[in-house]
Amino acid sequence: MLTKSDFVKHEECPIWLWLHKSRPDLLPEVSPELERVFDTGNQVDQLARKLYPEGIEIEGYFNEGWANTKIAIDRGERVMFQPTAVTLDGLSSRADFLTKDEATGLWDLREVKSSTSVKEEHLVDVAFQRICFEKAGIKIGKTFLIHLNNQYVREGDIDLEKLFISKDITQEVLDHLPAARKQIEECKKVIAGTTAPDQLLIQKCHDPKKCDYLGYYFHGFPEVYGMVETFPDEHLKALLVRGVLDYTKLSQKLLDRVGFVPPVSFEKIDREGIGKELEKLIYPLYFFDYETYQESIPPFDGTRPYQQLPFQYSLHIQKEKDGPIEHKEFLARSFINPMPELLSQLKQDIDPTGHILVWNKSFEKSRNEEMAKMYPEYTQFLSDINERMFDLMPLFKFKRQLYLHSEFGKSVSLKKVLPVICPELSYDSLEIKEGGTASASWPILTSDATSEAEKTRLANAMLEYCGRDTEAMVEILKHLVSKTKE
């Protein structure tokens, strides 16, 4: 049976659908951040139901859900949540809402998304639903997408009419029906594929330059090297450039055919250029980093959907050149608006002079600009911080040609640069290794259901991770200074 979830997976990546159906053991575990995405979708769906208080829940999946949907229609229900349709040719879909239009006698299909706009993939998703329900004998009139309004600012209880926007996407969905029908047939072929490596499946990859699932597929089937000559040249070159395929296992003739030149290790340092940039620094130096939390439903008064809310910071301070390093930090321990307390402490921790070093200043500056609007009493302080920021990241940008290394892979991510420059100082030894997990940890840390022992353990892990970000900047600056002296 081909479900809506299968169809959506195929739209994102045919290889993902195949792995999901045939070899789920090759896929990675769901990350905490991805689990949060799923939870967010469920929260938004549950809240949107309050727009239709007369609605009823349809229980069951597949044939059970389809039977219960028909029973509800027969007894005259007008609003259904999670109705199911199953067709004779093996399609199955659940809709978020079906509402009966009394004027036309048709059913309107309403899809709820936790996004803040209508996206192309939503239209394809709803097109599949429309095909499925109409094939099952339920006549669909209009189709709507209910999404979040990112301009809504919470004040008191959530105002559902302002939080949600309902967009009529009927014509757009009708325009997508031919392509959706064609994709349904492609999905069926992928699901019916063999359990051996399939060159046709690889050729169907939408974006070999970015698709992560090709790596999982090749890892599961090392014998794929026996068929690489059948790959389209652009696919093969993209996989070699990304390192998904090991070029040492391919013939030189094949490498020449696709125009692949094996990478050469290099390091390029413009000591004079870097020195001129570092001469701009005014002490004391403040190495600074925020951790933020966001929710689809604004959790506090004055906040918007998906607003990045700072709940933690790390601050390493060096008051004079070659002087000792002092560390200060903040972590909100209660699930209340953390920004007033954070700003109060930050103002005590940062003096009025000296540069504030960050990595990718656009992020920290945006948070400060948002908080300045929310808390006018801190406007001058936050504006002053933004004016004093010195961004270390551009020193490693490929276009600047100041500090280049083959192992950066043209990336300026701190997690790419740090292991190359300071291999003794990485994120691998930390319990929390990236920002998504740190963000997902905050509601756990602040939950009444979390034991005190677990809160202590989690807080230490969060502080260590955020502290590593600013510690990394301290060590990278030391490294840059040492290079200018060579």
Secondary structure as UniProt FT lines:
FT   STRAND          2..3
FT   HELIX           4..12
FT   HELIX           14..22
FT   HELIX           24..26
FT   HELIX           32..48
FT   HELIX           49..51
FT   TURN            53..54
FT   STRAND          56..57
FT   HELIX           62..74
FT   TURN            75..76
FT   STRAND          79..81
FT   STRAND          84..86
FT   TURN            88..89
FT   STRAND          91..94
FT   STRAND          97..100
FT   TURN            102..104
FT   STRAND          107..112
FT   HELIX           120..135
FT   TURN            136..137
FT   STRAND          140..148
FT   TURN            150..151
FT   HELIX           160..163
FT   STRAND          164..168
FT   HELIX           170..191
FT   HELIX           199..203
FT   TURN            208..210
FT   HELIX           213..220
FT   HELIX           222..230
FT   HELIX           233..242
FT   HELIX           247..249
FT   HELIX           252..258
FT   STRAND          267..269
FT   HELIX           271..278
FT   TURN            279..280
FT   STRAND          285..293
FT   TURN            301..302
FT   TURN            305..306
FT   STRAND          309..318
FT   TURN            321..322
FT   STRAND          325..331
FT   HELIX           339..349
FT   STRAND          356..358
FT   HELIX           361..374
FT   HELIX           376..378
FT   HELIX           379..387
FT   STRAND          389..391
FT   HELIX           393..396
FT   TURN            398..401
FT   STRAND          403..405
FT   HELIX           406..408
FT   TURN            409..410
FT   HELIX           414..421
FT   TURN            423..424
FT   TURN            428..429
FT   HELIX           435..445
FT   TURN            448..449
FT   HELIX           452..485
//
